[in-house]
Amino acid sequence: MSCEEGVNIARVGKKAPDFETNAFVEGGFQKIRLSDYFGKWIVICFYPGDFTFV
């Protein structure tokens, strides 16, 4: 299986690819990057379809 050029895919046991996203931090939204937390323990949770009427 091939992937599109420039797309990073997460793999078990490998370093997570860096990404940027919006996050709700201290009462407001801001852009964050995974690399901003290098050397720190973090937990990343994704809720697809959260806050929708699906």
Secondary structure, DSSP 8 states (H G I E B T S, - for coil): ----TT-----TTS-----EEEEEETTEEEEEEGGGGTTS-------TTTTS--
